[in-house]
Amino acid sequence: MIRHALAALFLLLTVTPAGAQSAPLSVKKTIPLPGVTGKFDHFAYDSVLDRLFAAATGIHTVEVIDVPAGKVIQEITGLRKPHGVAWVSEEKRLFVADGALAALNIYEGTPLKLIATLPLSDDADDMAYDSATKLLYVGHGGSGATTPGKVAVVDTVKLTVVGNLPMQAHPEALEIDPASHRIFVNVADAAEVAVIDGATHTVTAHWPLTRAKDNVPVAFVPELQALLLGCRTPATVVLLSTSDGKEVDSVSSSAGADDLFYDPATHHAYLIAGSGAVDVFELAGGKFKSVGKVETTSGAKTGLWVPTRRELFVGIPSAASQPSQVRVLKEAVTEGTPPLSAAEAEDASVTSLLSTSGPTFTVPSSELPKHWSLIAYGDTRFTDPSNETVTNPFARRALVARIAELHPDALLISGDLPYDGSNPDDYQVFLRETGVWRDEHLRLYPALGNHELHKDEAREPKNWWTAFPALKGRRWYSVAFGSEYLIALDSDLPLTEGSRQQLWLADQLEHLPPETHFVFFSLHHPPVADSIEGNHSHDVRPNEKALTTFLAKQAPLSRAQFIVIAGHIHNYQRFSQDGITYLVSGGGGAKPYPIARTPADLYQDPSFPNYHYIRFNFDGKQINAAMYRLADARSEKRVWEARDTFTIPIKY
């Protein structure tokens, strides 16, 4: 939800309403495909250019659809029976499995052009991609004794087939567990699931089905370590454990299952059935139940769930009264609270954090200079000035005065703003000492630190929300800052794959405005950092390591440069990793820590203590950044030394 931010300290705005739960889908729009006749097969999606790829088997093409424009922008011809499609974003390549050509075609460029063809056997079909290994698994063959069923292993970088694994019959659908790198293959004619070890490329198990057969689509449920299998005889969805291959539960479904998707954010599964319906199921307590159905048309059997858009695309074949179309189904929103992960369930406030695509707040370009400036720092620990044990009040005040003097267009504080977040008096100190910021109408964007949660009941930052009423009910948020983007994260809640915060972040990056040059991420615990000398209590945690893994995948797909600023360690560090700038800026006044610097740290100055701020100035082509250190916190003459300077150019 886009809202306008006032040029003032406290962002006095109404926030997005409390949490929402996905219910059965509703039609958002339709994308007409007037030149397409016959049925569709599988779909794929390009998140960077917002393109949908539809295998139009009836006219032997792949339709390339501009989703925002709602129209076909390219038609890939020269095919005979396109089945599976896979977009590999890292290589910017489209892979198309053609069952009649018995081949895998590879396309790249704008517009997409054929660059390679890999021979397979007949009925080349569904595919699954492992981004960690950059291997694509393609089901093919199985029409007879001379063409047995196989799963080809394709190197998407070198464009070679590196293996072919035998199956009992034709592989109908494939799914991957990214944690174990196991590939699960639905072999419908054998009524079994075959398991492939992604490390050794061997078939390690065959799990037979007893509750139903003709198992066509499959979806992986990571939190349960289970599979959902869409079966046609009888029309049933089976829940199968991936620990031992045992059938756990089953529920009736619409007839003609052909595509099946699972959304960890809502614990909903979407089954597309050729009989003319999308069934919606919900998993709870290790079992699942039907929660609704959306009618489509007979023969509408395939589509694609795009989690970052929260939309299900369904291919609708032409009929006497209507041309072919792609129907876009959106989650309907009803009051309620979605299921929480175990870690998130500890915090009642997280239920207020679902938001729609786009920024939480907006500062229009008209309110910003062409060449803007931004300052970032953290770990101020505002508290009683007489307490010089946990913080240096002289350095803290010097930094406040200096920032007011420089008057940046935005100020990011990466957590631990108070010393004791449960003590309202610490926020009163903050208000008193930063009055000059309000006088200057500075835009302040704080992130939560562990000290904001210090002793707070139910881990709710109640006093933080009182100080920043626009953020009430929120623990992470985003700001469209002219043509740039600011994202404040909460590292005290999960940032791991499938967590609410990670899914929200993925959605934010998915919908960045195309003109965005830079994305600033602000959070408290550092994703990349060296250790404190002789103390490993502040070392990088798995939660933030998960964020670096996620951002490493996202950065090559984005037109924007990523800059990550954290605190927690009371010093300064700078790293460049995976094309991303990582900064630790915890010199806002808290008790300083010496650092055991490794060669990876691009800042090797031993000066200590290091009370400082980082200033970013954009000149139209690049950011010119510098870390300014306070030479002597107690000196009446405050001297600011530029101890680290660096540039970050725009990508395009």
N, C-alpha and C positions, 0 to 999 in steps of 0.2 A: 504494500500500500504506500503510495507516494504522498509525502507530506512536506510542507515547507518549514525549514528551521529558521527561527529568528536569529539575528546577529547578536546574540546575548549569551550569557554564561549558562543558563539553566535550561535551554531548549524547551521553553514552556509550550508544550504541545500535547494534544491528545494522542495516545498510543493505540496501536492495533488492538481490537477487542480480544477478550480471553479466548483460550484454545478452542479449536474446531476439530471435528472428527469427520473422516471421509465416510460417506454413505454411498449407496448405489449411484452409479454414474448418471449424468445427464448430458444431453447433446449440447456442445458448445458451438460448433459450426460444422459445415460440410465443405469439402473441397471438391468441386466438380471436375470430372475427367471425361469430357465429352468424346474424346477420340478412342477411349478404351472400351473394349467389349470382352465378354468372357470373364473367367475367374482370376482372382489374385492368388499369389502364393506369399512368400515371406517378405518382411519389411526390415529396413535398417534406418539409422538416424545419424546425421552429422551435427553434433552439438555446436560447433563453431559457426558454421554458416546457416544453421537452422534449416537443414534440408532433410526431407524424407525420401527414401528410396523404396519404390514399390515394384515388386516383381509382377508385371502384368502378363501372366502366362497366356492368357487368351489371345493377345496380339503379339506375343514373342518379344516383348520389350521390357526394359526397366525404366519406369517413369521417375524422373528427378523432380521433386516438388519443393518449391519455396514455401515453407510453412506460414510465415507471417503474411506473405502476399496471397497465399491460397491458390497457387497456380503452378502448372507444369512449366519448368524452365529448360528442361532437356529431356530427350527421349533416346535411350540407348538401344540401338537396333543391332541387327546381325546375330541375334539370338534365336533359338528354336523353342526351348522350354525352360525359361529361367525359374529356378526354385528358390534356393537359398541366396541371401544377400548379406554381406557383412561389411561395415565401414570400419576400417582400422585408422583411427584418428592420428596415431603417432606417425604413420607413414603417409597419411592423407591419400589412402587408396581404397577403392571399392572392389570387393571380391564378389563375383557372381557365379554360382554353381548352376550349370545348365544340364538338365537331365537327358535331353536329346542329343546334344553335342558331346556328351560324356566328357565334360571339360570344366575347368575353373578359369574364368576370364578375370583379368585384373585391369583396372582402369585408374588413371590418375590425371591430374591437371584440371584446368578450367577453360572450356568445358571438359568433362571427363572423356578421355580417349583410351582405347585399348593399348596396353603396353606389353602384355604377356598372356599366354594361354598355357595352362598346365593340364595334361591329359589325365582323366580319371576314367571311371567306367560309367555305364548307363545309370540313369536315375540319380545323378549327383544332386544332393538335396540340402538338408539343414546344416548349419555350421555353428561353432562356438569358438570364441577367441579368448586366449589367455594373455592378458596384457603384460604380465610379469615375464613371460618367456617369449612373447611375440610370436607365438605359434597359433595357427588356426587349424581347428579340427573339422573335417568335412566328411559327412556321411555320403556314401555312394555305393552303387552296385546292389545286388540281391535279387535281381529279376529272374535268375535261373542258375543252373549248375555251372554254366560257363562264365557267369559274372557274379561271383559270390559277394555278399555284403562285406564292406570294409569301411574303416575310418582312416582317411588320409590325414597325415600330419604335415602342415605346410609352414615353411619359414616365410613370414610375411615381409622380411627385409631382403633376403636373397632370392625370394620367389622360386623356391625349390620344394619338392616333395621329399621330406626327410624320413618318412615312414608310412606304412600301410598296415593297419591292424585288422585281423579277420573278425567278422561278426557272424552270428548264427543265421542272420537274414538281413534284410534292408534296414539300415539305421534311420529311424523316422525323425528323431530329435535328439539334440545333445545339450548338456548343461554342465557348467564347471563350478567346482568349489574352489574359489581363489585361495583359500587358506592352505588346503592340502594338495592343491593342483591335481585333484582327481577329476576325471571326465566321466559323466554318467550318460549312457546311451540307451534310449528307448528302442528296443528291437521288437516291434509290434507283432510280427508274424511268429516270433518265438515266445511271445508273452513273457518277456524278461527284461531286466535292466542289466546291461554290461558295464563293468567298471574298468576304466583305464587309469593306470598310474602315469601321471604326467611327467614324472622324473625318469622312469625307465621305459616308457612307451610299451608297456605290456598290459594285457588284459588280466586283471587280478581276481575278478569275481563275475559270476552270473547269478543274478537274483531273480528267481521265478515268481510270477504273480499267481495268486489263487483266487482273489476276490473279484477280479475282472481281467479282461484281455483286450487286445487291440489298443495297446497303450501308445498313443501318438504323441501328444505334447508333454513336456516335462518342465518343472520349475524347481529351483533350489530354495530351501528355507534355511538361511544360515543360523538363526538363533536356535532352531530345533535340530540342526544337523539332520535334515530330512528332505525328501523329495515329494512333490505333488505330481501325480501321474494322471493325465486325462485319458480315460479309457472309453472305448466305444461299445464294448460288449460285456455286460450291459453299460449304459451311459452312467459312468461313475468317476469320481475323483478319489484316488487312493493316496493316503499318506504313508510313505515308506521311510523307515529309518536308514540313514546312510552309515550307521555304526555297524549294523549286522544284516541289513537287507530285509528286515522283517516288516510286514504290513502292520501299521499301527492303527489306522482308522480309515473309513471311507464314507462317502456321502454321494447321493444321487445327483446327476447333473443333466443338463440339456444334451440332446443327441448330436453326434457329429463333432466331437472335440477335435480341434486342430491347432489352436495356439493357447498357451497358458503362461501367465506371468504372476510373480509374487512381489509385493511391495513391503519391505521390512518396516517402513515408517508407519504404516497403518495396520500391518498384519492382515492385509487383504490380498486375496488371489482373484485374478480375472481370467475366466475361461471363455474363449471365443468358440462358439459352436456353430457348425454349418447349418443346423436346423433353423437358425435365425434368432440367436440370443447371445448375450454376454452374461454369464453367471458370475455373481460376486460372492465370494466366500470369506469368512473371517476365522482366523486361528486364535484359539484361546485355551490356555491350560494344556497345551500339547494336542488338542483336538480341534476340529474345525466344523463350521456350520454354514449353511447358506444364509445370506443376509439380503439377497435381492437379485433381480434380473432386469436387464435392459433388452427390449426387443430390437432386433435389427431387420434383416431380410434373409430369406432362404438362400443359402450359398455364400453368405458372408462369414467366412470361416477363419480368416487370418488377419493379423494386425500387429501392433507393437505398443507396449507400455513404455512411455518415456518418463522416468521418475522425476527428472529435474523439471519437467513441464507439468507434472501431475496430470498427464493426459494419456488416454488410450486411443490410438488410431486404429480404425477398423476399415478394411477394404470392402466396399459394397458393390457387388457386380451389377451390371446394367439389367434393367427389367423393361417390360413394355411401357411403363409409365414414367420411368426415370433413367437418366444416364448413369454410368458408373461414377462412383464418388469415393472419397475417403471421409468417413465420418469421425469427427473428433469428439470424444467423450471426456468430460471433465468431472472430477470428483465433486459431487454435491456436498455442500457444507451444512452440517447440523450442529446444534449445541451438544456439548459433551467433551469428554477428555479421552484422547486416544491412549492405548496401552503404553506404559513407560518401560524403559529398560530398568534393570535392577538399580543401576547407579543413579539414573534420573528419578526413580521413584522416591529416593531419599529427599528430593527437593520439591516441595509442593509448587513452588513458583514456576517450575519449568512448563507447567500446563498452559501458561499464558504466552508461550513463545512461538506458536505457529504463525507464520505470516505469508502473505501472497508474494508472488515474484516482484522483484523491484526493490528499490531502496526504502528503508524505514523513514528516513528524513531526506530532504533535498535542499541544497543551497544553490539557487539558480546561477548560471554563468553571469547574468546581468549584475549580480551582487558581488562579483569577484573581479580583481584586476586580471589582465591578460597574463601577466607574469606573477603568479601567486607564490606565497611562502607558507611553510608549515613547520611547526616545531613539535618535537616529540621527546618525552622523557618519562620516568616513572619512579616509584618508590619514594614518594615525598614524605610519607608517615607524619602527617599533620597531627600534632598532639600538644600537650602542655609544654610551652617553650622552656620550662625549667627542667624538663626531662631530656638531658643531653646524652643519656646512655644509649637509647634506641635510635636517636635521630640528631642531626646537627641543625638546630634552629637558625643559625647564622647563614649556613649554606642554603637552607630551604628558602629563607626570606630573600637572599640575594638572587636566587633563581627566579622567584616570583617577580621581583622588580625588573630583572633583565628581560624577561619574557614580555612584560607589559610595555617596556621601552621599545622592544622590537616590533610589537603589534603584528604577530603573524595572522594570516587569514584563517588558520585553524590550529588548535593545540590538542595533541593526543597525549593522554596520560595512561601508561600501560599498567595500571593497578597499584595496589597498596597506597592509595591516596591518604587514608587515615592510618594511624597506628593500630587502634582498636575499633573495628567497625561496629561493635556492639555498644560503644560509648558515644552518645550524642554530643558530648562535649568536644570530642576530637573533630567532629564536623563543624562545630562552632568556631574552633580555631581555624579550620580551613576557610570558613566564610570571612572571618576577620582578616586573616593574612592575605587573602586574594581579592579583597575589595577593589584593588586597583585594576584587576582584570575586568570586573563588572563595569568600572568607570570607562574602560577602553572598549567595552562591548566585544570582548573576545569570544570566539566560538570554541567551546571546550567539549571534547569528546572523550570521556573516560572509559576504560575497560575495568572489569572486576579483577581484583587480586585476592589472595587468600586472607589478607588482613581486613578486607571489607566484610568477610564472613566470620571474623573472629568472634566466637561464642554466640553468634546470632542464633535465635531459635529456628529450628527446622531449616538451617542453612539458608535463610532468606536475608538478603541484604536490605533490610527495612530502612535503616538510616541512610543508606546510599540512595534508595528510591525517594526518600524525603528530600535529600539534597538535590536530586535530579528528577523532579516529578515527571518529566517527559518520558523517562525510562521506566516508570513504575510497571511492574509485572514483566519486565524484560531483563535478560542477562546477556544477550547479544543483539546486535543491531547493525545497520548499514546506513551510510550517508552518500548520496550522490552530490559530490562536491564539485560543482561546475561540470567539467568533462572528465573529472577524476572520480575515484571511488574510495571510500573509507569503510573498513569493516572492523568492528570491535567484537572480539570473541571472549568466551568465558572458559578459561582453561581449568576451572574447578569442576566442570561438567564434561562428559565424554566428547572427544573430537574424533573418535574411532569410526571406522567404516560402518555405515548403517545407523549411526546415532542421529538423533534429531538435529543436533547442531551441524554435523557434517552434511546431512542431506539439505539443510537450509543453506549452508555455505555453497554446496554444489549448485543449487538453484540460483543463488546470487551470481555466481561466476558464469552460469549458463546464459543469464540474461543481462550481462554487462552491455551498456550502450556501446555501439561499434567505435565511437570516437574516444573511448577511454584509453588514456596513455599509461596511467599508473593506478595500481590498486595497493593501498596501504592496509596491512593487517596489523591490528594492535591487540595484544593479549599479554597476560602476566608471565606465565611460566615459559621459558625460552624453548623453542623447538631445536635450536642449534646453539651450543655454548660449550666453552671450556669449564673445567671445574674450579671451585674455590680452592686455594692452596690448603692442603691438608684436611679438606672437608668435602665429602661427597653428598651432603644432604640436599644440595640444590642441583644435582646433576639432571640432565635431560631425562624425562620420564617417558614411558611407552605412550601415554596419551598424546604428547606433543610430537613424538616420533611418527605417530600415525598421521599427524597433520603434515609433516614434511613429505611423507610418502604420497599423500593426496595432492599436495601442491606441486610436487615433481611431475605428476601426471597431467595436471591442469595447465602448468605454465607454457608448455610448447603449443597448446591448443589456443592460447589467448593472444590477442593482439596487444595486451597490456603487459607492462613490466610489474612484477610482484615485489613488494618491499614488506618484510615482516619485522615488526618492532616489538620486543618483549622487555620485561624487567626482571624482578625476583633476585637476580644476582647484582649486588650493589657496586657496579663498575661498568665499564664500557667494553664491548667486543663487536667485531664486524667479520662476517663470513660471506662468501659467495658460493652457493651450492645449487646445482641443477638450474643454473641461470637465474636464481633468486637471490636477492640481497637479504641477509639475516642480520639483525642488529640486536644487541643487548644494551639497554639504556636504563640502568637502575641507579643512576647517580643523582636522584632528586633530593637527597638529604638523609636517607636512612644510613645506619651504621655501615661504613664501607667494607668491602671484602677484597683482599688481594687475589689475583687470578694466576693459576698455573697454565700459562698460555702455550698452546700448541702451534706448530707452523701454519695450521689452517686458519688461525686467527689473523686477519689482515691488519690488526692493530697490535703492535708489539711494544708500545711505549710503557715503561714501568712506573711512570709518575703515579704517586699515591698520596692521599686519597684522590678519587676522581669524581668530584661533584661536577655535573655537566648537563648540557642539553644538546640535541641534534637539530640543526636547521636545514631545511630543504627549500631551495629556491629554483623555480622552474623558469627557464629563459625562452621557452617556445620550442626548443629542440631537445633539451636534456635537463635533468635535475642536477644542480650543483649543490652538494651537501657537505656539511662540516660539523664535526663535534667540537664544541667549545667547552673548555675546562676552566673552572674557577681556580685561579692560582693560589689564593689564600682566603679562606672563608671568613676569617676574623679581621682582615685588614679593612680599614676605612676606605681605602682606595681599591675598588674591585677591578681586577684585571682578568679579562677573559681571553684565553689562549686557544687558537685554532690548532688542535692537536691531531686531527684526522680529517682529511678532505678526500672526496671521491665524487665521481659523476655517474649518473645512470641515464643513458640516452633512451629516447623513445624507440620503439621497435619499427614503426612504419612512418 
